[in-house]
Amino acid sequence: MLSRLRTTWSLRPCVSVCRWAHTKEKGKAPHERQILGIHGLLPPKVETQDIQAMRFQKNLKKMTDPLEKYIYLMGIQERNERLFYRVLMEDIEELMPIVYTPTVGLACTQYGHIFRRPKGLFISIRDKGHIRSILDNWPETNVAAVVVTDGERILGLGDLGVYGMGIPVGKLCLYTACAGIRPEKCLPVVIDVGTDNETLLKDPLYMGLYQKRDRSQAYDDLIDEFMEAVVEKYGQDTLIQFEDFGNHNAFRFLRKYREKYCTFNDDIQGTASVALAGLLAAQRAVGKPITEHQGAALGIANLIVMAMMETGMSQAEARKKIWMYDKHGLLVKVSETDTNQEAFVHDSPGTVQSFLDAVNTIKPTAIIGVAGAGRLFNHDVIKAMGTLNERPIIFALSNPTTKAECTAEDAYTLTDGRCLFASGSPFGPVTLSDGRVFTPGQGNNAYIFPGVALAVVLSGVRHISDTVFLEAAKVMEYVYAKGMAFRYPEPVDKNGFIRATVWNTNYDSFLPDTYDWPGVSFSPKTN
């Protein structure tokens, strides 16, 4: 996104528009270069985007190190945004793990070491009272979507402070690549209130405030001011996606802001939606409706309860199907629980001292990991799931790959290929000893949040309920049917409307619109 700032910062503004100075019509390109004052600043050959994409792809294929690929890709994004998105869209399966999880996690940990140019807004606790003026510094005035983090819980990597900027940047890349939202309408933001990461506080290359994380009222006031400033600047229907906040803040900010702003938390609602989608898909293989599943779930619950209730089950009965296990152990009435989890605290089923004990006691049909706890689904747990179920459902959704609850190889090998497995970050195919090959499924929020964001932006939704994520496959139709949309007239052909609106990667021409005035002479009058 910084590429759009270059005309402001470059010492020679005429050079900064070179990334656009190519058109599909070769005959017009030299004329365009002359008008822009950049003739001679580029080689004589006028290349098509096809040739540029081929060079881009050939260079990528020479690289083997994921971080090297990330740096190269982000460099292209700075210099030629449309070329970047064309290549990303054409090879999304191969490149999404680079610009998004798992490589973006590695890039965040190394952010200060690989830093080239900023790609978003950095708002610190010291800017309190002046956030609107910071937003005014952003060159784009028509922002439709904001992704914001405070860096406290970046993926499963913990508190990375301002190094967490890679997450909003990566998320918004997928807004464009997967949903066609115009990149200039997207704004990545990191809120810097310090970090409790001692390694970063001792690192001379760290780029944030060298202070412990501020957890006082000043932090809440800063977030309040930020939300108010975004709406004042860009409008009430501006989408604000919260990303990688600590759990305590994530839940309370969602409760605090969801009825006042157009906002959602991807870690809470997006993760729940993709996990529910996985369970619904598993129904076909397992042959059981979702109401017959019983799980020891690690963080998602409310959306699954809503889905069960849609089949006629009561809320109380649905909640009984879901057990939760966190860092304190199985959540039972004698244990200390987070207020967000109280609805899923049950009577103790017996002595449970480990996750394996919980599995053997509760006998779940599905285990879903989203807490970034690492290899919690150990060999014994996986074997137990395989013994209890003909087709055990094992979702290791934590990111990045190193934080997944188990590997795809362990899941398939230890259940003899009978499990239904999905992970948050991609794993490669697994070949069992008998020659069978399994391609792991990926249960990543990227399948949810870009489409939800597109529908919300296009329909003018001002408040996003959990039911939007329950209807994620048809959000556009749902928000109009429920009176949640504010953009009218309502499109009759919503599919056609969306396709006509989404951004494309074709180059623009900078040639002005010129034409003759028939019958008008510009020759001076002579006697």
N, C-alpha and C positions, 0 to 999 in steps of 0.2 A: 503494500500500500504506500510505502514511502515513495515509489516511483511518481506518484501524483504530487509529491512535495518538491520534486527536483526543480521545477520552474521557479519556486520561491527561493531555494537555497543556492542554486548554481550560480557561479560567477559569470557564466555565459549562457543566459537563458535559451538562446536559439539552439544550442547544442542539445539541451535537455529534451527536446521534442523528437529527437532522432528515433526513438523507439516506435513512434507512430508513422514515420515517414516512409511507409511502404503501402502500396495499394495493389489490388488485384489487376488493375489496368496498367500495364507496363508503360503505355504511351503517355500517361499522365504523370508518372512518377518524377521524371526530371523537372517538369514544369512545377510540380508541387514542391520539390526541394528548392527550386529557385525562389518561389514565393515565400517560403519559410526562412530563407536565408541560411540554408544548411548545405547548399550545393558545394561539393568538394570536400565536405566533412565526412562523407561516406564513400566507400568504394564505388566505382562507376556501375557495377552490376546491380540491377534491381532484382532482389530475390523475392520469390513468392514465400508465403508462410509455410508452404509444404517443404521447401528446401530448408528453411530455418528450423522447422520441427525435426527434420531428418538429422540435422547437425546436432541439435539438442539431444535427441534420443541416442545417437551414436556416442556422444560424450558420456552420457549416463551409463551406457552399457560397459564402458571401460572401467567404471568405478565399482569397487567391491565393498568398501566401507560405508555402512548406512549413514554415518554422520557426515562423511564427505559428500554423499549424494544430497543430504539435506542442505548443506551449505551451498552446493551448486544450484539446487532447485530454488532456494530462497533468493539467490543472486539473480537468477533469471526473472523471478517475480518482480524484483526491484527494477530491472532494466526493460523488461518486455512482458507486461502483465498478461496480455492476450495470448501470447505464445506459451507462457507458463500454463495458463488454464487449458489451452488446447491440448497440450501434451499430457497434462494431468487427467483430463477427461477421457482422452483416448486410451490411457493405460491406467485407469483408476485402481484396478485390483493390485497392480504391481507397485504403484506409487503412493497410494493412500497410507501404507505402513511407514512411509518415509516422512510425509508432511504431517502425519497424524500419529497415532500410537502404533508401534512402540517407540519409533525413533524420536518423535517429538519429546518424549520423556528424557531421553539421553541429551537432546539438544538443550532442554531446560537446565539440566544439571551443569552443562558446559556453557551456558548463555554468555557469561562475561568473558569467556575465553574465545568464543567464535563470533563475537559481536561485530557486525559490519555497519548496519544502519538501523535506527529505530523503526518500528512498523506500527506503532499505536500511541496512545496517550498514557503517560505516567503521571498519576495523581498521588501525592504524598500527604501524610497527616499534617505536614507543615503548610499545605496549600488550603487548609480549612478556611472557609470564607471567600475563596476566590476560584471555586471550581468552574463557575460559568465563564470566567475569563479564559480559563484553560481550554474549555470546549470551543471558545471563539477562535483559538489559535489553530484548531483543526481546519484544513483548507476546504473540506467538503461541507456544504451547508444542508444537504438533503439526506441525512443519515436516517436509515429505517431500522437498523438492527445493531445492537451493542452487545458484545460479549465481555463480561467483566469478571476478574478474579482478584482475590487479595493474596493469592499465592500460598495460603496456609496448608493446603492439602492437595498438592499437585500429583494427580494420578495416585499411585500407591507409594510415591517417593517422599511424601511429607512436606515440610515447610521449606519452600524455595524462594520466598520473598518475591522480589521483582523478576527473578529468573523465570517466574511462572508466566511471563508475557507470551512465551511460545505457545501456550494453550489457547488463549483467545485468538491468536493469529492462525493457528492450525484449525480451530473450529470454524472460523470464518472462511478459510480456504474451502472447506467442505460446504458451507452455505452456497458458495458460488459454483464449485465443481459438481456438486450433487443436486442442487436445487435451482441453479441459474439465477440466484439473487445477485444483482449488480455489485461488483466489489467496491465501488465508490460509495455505496449505501451502507457499508459495513464498517464498524468502528471497534477495534480491540482496545481494551482498557485494563491496566493493572493498578490496583489501589495499594500503595505502599505505606504500611503502618509499622514497618520493622519486621524482623524475623527472629525466631527463637533457634534458628539453625546456627550453632556455634561455629561450624566449619565456615559458613559464609561470612560470619561476622569477623573472622580472622583472615579472610581472603582479600588480598589487595585489589583483585580484579572484580570483586562484587560491586554491583552498580546501583544498589539501593541504599536506604538509610542504614547506617551502622548503629542500630539500637534494637533493644528487645521489642517484641511485638506489643503494640499499645492495645490493651484490652479494657480501657476505661470508657467512660461515656463519650469521650471525644471521638472514639472509633465509630460508635453508633451515629453520632452527629454528622460525621464525615460521610457515611453511607447515605444518610437522609438527604444531606445537601447534594450529593451526587445524583440521586434519583430525581430530586426536584429540578436540578439544573438540566438534566437530559431531557425531561419532558418540556421544560420551559423553552429549551433551545430547538428541539426537533419535533415536539408534538406528543399528545397524549397516547397516540397509538404506536409510539416507538417501542419496538421489542427490546427488552433488556434480559439477557440470559445470564444467570449467575452460574459460575463455573469454579469448581475446586476450592470452595470455601470450606473451612472446618465444619464438621457435622453440626455442632451446636449452633453456629451462626447460620449455616445453610437452612436448617429447619425453621429457625425463628424468623429469619428474613423472608422466607417464603410465606409464612403465616402473616407477617407484618405487611407485606407489600402486594400480595396477590390480588386483593380487592381494590387496590388503589392505582396500580400500574399494570401495564402489559408486560408481565414478567413470568419466567419459569426457571426452575433449577434443574439442569440437565442431569446432575448426579442423582437427584431424587426421582424426578418424574420421567426423564428420558431413560434411565436405567430400568425403572420399573416397567416402562412400556416395552422395551426390547426383551426383557425377561418374560413378561406375559406373552408376548408374541411367540417366544420360543416354546413356552408351555402349550400354547394353543396349537402350534405346529406339531408338537410331540404327540398330541392327541391321536393323530392319524396313525402314528407308528405303534403307540402303546395300546390304543383301543379303549382308552378311558377318558371320560369327560373331565374337564378341569376340576369339577366338584369332588371327584374321587381321589384327587392328589392330596398328599399330605407331605409337608416339607419342613426341613430345618433350614429356613431361609436366613441369609445374612444381610439384611438391610432393606429388602423390598417386601411389601405386604399390602399396603392400602389398595393399590391398583388391582392386585390379584383378588382381594376381597370384593371389590366392585364388580369384577368380571364374574365371580361366583354368584353374586347377588342378582346379576342380570339373568341367570338361569333359574331364579326362583328361590335360592338358598337365603336364609336369613343372615344378617350381618354377624350375629353371635356365633352361628354354626360355622360360617366361613372363617372367622377368626380362629376358631378352634383347630382348623386345619393347618395353621401356620405357626411354626415354632421358630424362635430367633436365638441365635448364638453369637455373642460378641466377645470382646476381650475379657469380660468378667465370667464368661461361661454361658450355660443355658439360662435363658431368662425365665425365671420362675418367681413365684410370689414371695419367696424368702430372700431373693437376691436384690441387689441395688440396680435399679433400672433407670434409663433415660426417660424423660417425660414423653418423648416422641414414640416410645415403644410400649407404653403402659397397656395399650389395648391388646397386645399380644403376649402378655405375661400370664402364664397358666400355672395351675397347681403342679407341684413337683411330681414328675413321673417315677421318681426313685433316685437312687444314687447315680449321679452323672458328674464325673470328674474330668471328662475329656470330650472332644467332639466325637470320637469313636463311640464312647459310651452313649452319647446323645443319639447317634445313628442306630445303634443296637437296641436302644430302649424305645425310641419313638417310631422306628421303622418307616422312615420317609420314602416316598416314591421319587422325590426330587430333592437335590441339594443345590443351592444357588449361592455362589460366593461373590460378594461385591465389596468387601471391606479392605482389600489390599493387604491381607494378612499373610500372603505368601503361601507356601505349600501346606495349607491346612487339610486339604483332602489327600492325606498320605495313603500309602499302599494298603494299609489295613482298612481305612475308611472306604476306599474304592472297592476292595474285595467284599466288604460287608454290604455295600450297595448292590453289588452283583449277586450276592447270595439272597438278599431280601427281595429283589425284583428281577423279573425276566428281562425287562428293558429299563434299566435305571437311567434316570435323567440327571446328568452331571453338568452344571453350568459353572465354569470357572471364569467369571467375567471381569475380574480385577485386572487393571492395566498398570504398567506395561507388562510384557511377557514374564519378566522375572518375578512379578508379584502375583501371577495367576495362582489359583489354589491348587492346581495340578497341571501336568502337561497332557497334551492330547495322547502322546504315546502311552503314558501310564494308564489313562482312562480306558483306551481301547484294548491294550494288552491285558490288563488285570480283570477285564470283564469279558474277555474273549470276543471282543468286537460287538457286544450286545448293547453297550450304553448309547444313549443319545447325548452327544457331547457338543458343547459350544464354549467358546472362549471370547474374552474381550479383545485381545490382540491376536493376530493370526498365527497359527501353527501350521507347519508343513504336513503333507500327507504322511500317513502312518501305514507301514507294511507289516502285517503279522507273519508269524513263522510259517503259516500255511499258504502264504502268498496273497491273501486278501488285502486290498488297499482301501483305506478309509481317508476321506478328505474332511478334516474337521470343519464344523460350522463356526461362523463368527457371530456372536451376539453383541454387536457393538452399537452404541448410541448413534453412530453415523447413519444407521438405517432409519432413525427416527427424527432427530432434531432438525436436519436441513428441510425435510418436507413439511414438518410442523411450522417451522419458521416461515417458509414460503407462503403457506396458506394464511398464516396470521398476518403477515405483511400485506398480502394482496387483498385480504378481506377487511382490513382495518379493525381487527379485534382489539379491544382495550383491556380485557381481563381474560386470563387463560385458566380454565378450570382443569381438574384432574380428568374429567370426562373427555377433554380434547385428546389426551394421550390414550384413553381407552378406544377412541375412534380415530387413531392416528392414520389409518389407511384411507380415510375419506374426510379429512378435517374440513376442507373447503365446503363440502356439502353440509357437514354437521353444523358449522358455526352459523351458516345462513338459516338452516332449518330451526335452530334454537334461538334465533334473534340476537346472536352475539356479534354479528358483523356490523360494521358501520360504513362500509364502502358500498354505495349504491349508484346506479341501479345494479341489482344483482345480475351477474353474468348468466345468461341462459345456458350457453355451452361453456361450462367451467373448465373442461379439459382444453378446449380451444383457446379460451382466455388465458390460461396459464402458459400454454405453449407460445402464444403470441407476445407474452410479456417477458419471458425469461431472457436473460442476457446471452449473447453469442460471442464467439472469439474472433470474428472477422475484424480486420483492421478498418478503422474509419479513414476517410479522406479529409484532409485539411484544406482542400481546394474550396474557395468560396463558390456560392451558387451564382453563376453569371449567365446572363441571357440578353438578347437584343430587344430593343423597343421597336417594333415594326412601324414604319412610316414616320419615324422621327429622325431628323437630320441634325448632326452635331457640327456640320460645317458652318463657318462664319458666313453671314449674309454679305453678298457682294452686289454692287450696283452695276 
